[in-house]
Amino acid sequence: LPAAVLLKDTKLMDVKLGQLGSWLAMRDFTPGGILGAVRRGYTRYYNKYINVRKGGLGGISMVLAGYVVLSYMWSYSHVSKYKPRLSV
């Protein structure tokens, strides 16, 4: 029988749909809490993909893909105005 885990300590993937509202209410949405979550996420990413003994292209390619998506989102207003004209 597993020990009871507090809802606050439960990971998002383990939260049931009915518990999602109360789980979100327990989160820290202050600037310090958001900054701490970003730091934890960066540390997990760095330790999983970058700071490894035998590195590969996985971590670097994910950062590059993220940059490409963000730069496209930032320039979407300019890209969407361009409509190619077909010359017949």
Phi, psi and chi 1 to 4 in degrees:
 res  aa     phi    psi   chi1   chi2   chi3   chi4
   1 LEU       -  117.9 -146.0   88.7      -      -
   2 PRO   -69.8  149.7   22.5  -28.8      -      -
   3 ALA   -68.6  148.2      -      -      -      -
   4 ALA   -68.9  128.4      -      -      -      -
   5 VAL  -104.5  133.0  178.4      -      -      -
   6 LEU   -63.8  147.1  -64.7  174.4      -      -
   7 LEU   -61.7  -33.1 -174.2   59.3      -      -
   8 LYS   -64.6  -33.3 -176.6  178.1  179.7 -176.8
   9 ASP   -89.4    0.4  -61.7  -28.4      -      -
  10 THR   -79.7  140.7  -52.5      -      -      -
  11 LYS   -75.1  156.7  -66.0 -179.6 -178.2  176.7
  12 LEU   -59.2  -37.4  177.1   60.5      -      -
  13 MET   -67.0  -22.0  -65.1  -63.2  -68.1      -
  14 ASP   -97.4   -1.1  -61.5  -29.8      -      -
  15 VAL   -81.9  132.3  174.6      -      -      -
  16 LYS   -75.1  157.0  -55.4  -81.3 -168.4 -104.7
  17 LEU   -61.0  -36.8 -167.6   57.1      -      -
  18 GLY   -69.3  -22.9      -      -      -      -
  19 GLN   -93.3   -3.0  -60.8  172.0  -28.2      -
  20 LEU   -61.6  -41.8 -173.5   61.0      -      -
  21 GLY   -62.1  -47.2      -      -      -      -
  22 SER   -70.6  -30.7   57.7      -      -      -
  23 TRP   -66.3  -43.0 -176.6   84.0      -      -
  24 LEU   -65.3  -33.4  -77.5  172.6      -      -
  25 ALA   -66.6  -24.4      -      -      -      -
  26 MET   -85.2   -8.4  -67.4 -178.3 -169.0      -
  27 ARG   -74.8  155.6  -60.5  -67.0  103.6 -166.4
  28 ASP   -97.9  104.0 -175.7   13.2      -      -
  29 PHE  -100.0   20.8  -71.1  108.1      -      -
  30 THR   -76.2  161.8   62.3      -      -      -
  31 PRO   -55.9  -37.6  -27.2   34.7      -      -
  32 GLY   -66.8  -38.1      -      -      -      -
  33 GLY   -67.9  -40.5      -      -      -      -
  34 ILE   -67.2  -41.8  -67.3  171.7      -      -
  35 LEU   -62.6  -40.3 -175.3   62.0      -      -
  36 GLY   -63.9  -39.1      -      -      -      -
  37 ALA   -66.0  -39.4      -      -      -      -
  38 VAL   -65.8  -40.5  169.3      -      -      -
  39 ARG   -64.0  -43.9  -77.4 -177.4 -177.1  160.6
  40 ARG   -62.9  -40.9  -75.6 -169.2  -56.3  -85.1
  41 GLY   -64.8  -42.4      -      -      -      -
  42 TYR   -63.8  -42.4  172.7   76.3      -      -
  43 THR   -63.8  -42.1  -57.2      -      -      -
  44 ARG   -63.7  -43.7  -72.5 -177.3   63.8 -165.7
  45 TYR   -62.6  -46.8  171.2   80.1      -      -
  46 TYR   -61.2  -45.7 -177.1   80.0      -      -
  47 ASN   -70.8  -27.4  -73.0  -30.2      -      -
  48 LYS   -84.2  -38.0 -173.9  172.6 -177.9  178.2
  49 TYR  -113.7  -27.2  -66.4  107.2      -      -
  50 ILE  -104.5  -51.0  -53.7  -62.8      -      -
  51 ASN   -87.7   65.2 -169.6   21.1      -      -
  52 VAL  -121.9  160.2  -69.0      -      -      -
  53 ARG   -69.5  -46.4 -174.2  171.0  -62.7 -151.1
  54 LYS  -116.6   91.9 -174.6  177.3  176.8 -175.6
  55 GLY   -78.3  160.3      -      -      -      -
  56 GLY  -135.1 -164.4      -      -      -      -
  57 LEU   -90.9   -1.7  -66.9  175.6      -      -
  58 GLY   -59.3  -52.4      -      -      -      -
  59 GLY   -66.6  -43.5      -      -      -      -
  60 ILE   -66.7  -40.0  -57.2  -60.8      -      -
  61 SER   -68.6  -31.8   61.5      -      -      -
  62 MET   -66.5  -41.1  -73.8  171.8   52.8      -
  63 VAL   -64.6  -42.6  169.9      -      -      -
  64 LEU   -63.8  -42.6 -177.1   61.8      -      -
  65 ALA   -64.2  -39.5      -      -      -      -
  66 GLY   -63.1  -39.7      -      -      -      -
  67 TYR   -64.4  -41.5  171.7   74.2      -      -
  68 VAL   -63.5  -43.6  167.6      -      -      -
  69 VAL   -65.1  -44.7  168.9      -      -      -
  70 LEU   -64.0  -42.0  -80.9  176.4      -      -
  71 SER   -67.5  -33.7   64.8      -      -      -
  72 TYR   -67.7  -40.5 -179.3   77.1      -      -
  73 MET   -64.3  -39.6  -73.0  171.2   35.3      -
  74 TRP   -67.3  -33.7  -73.3  -29.6      -      -
  75 SER  -101.7   13.9   64.9      -      -      -
  76 TYR   -63.2  -36.4 -179.3   75.3      -      -
  77 SER   -62.8  -36.2   61.7      -      -      -
  78 HIS   -74.9  -37.7  -60.3  -63.2      -      -
  79 VAL   -69.9  -37.9  173.2      -      -      -
  80 SER   -71.5  -21.0   63.5      -      -      -
  81 LYS   -77.0  -21.1  -68.4  177.2 -176.2  175.7
  82 TYR   -80.0  120.4  172.5   72.3      -      -
  83 LYS  -123.8  113.6  -64.8 -172.5  170.1   77.1
  84 PRO   -66.8  139.7   21.7  -28.9      -      -
  85 ARG  -101.9  130.3  -64.2 -179.0 -179.5  160.2
  86 LEU   -89.6  122.7  -63.1  174.8      -      -
  87 SER   -96.7  126.3   58.0      -      -      -
  88 VAL  -107.3      - -179.2      -      -      -
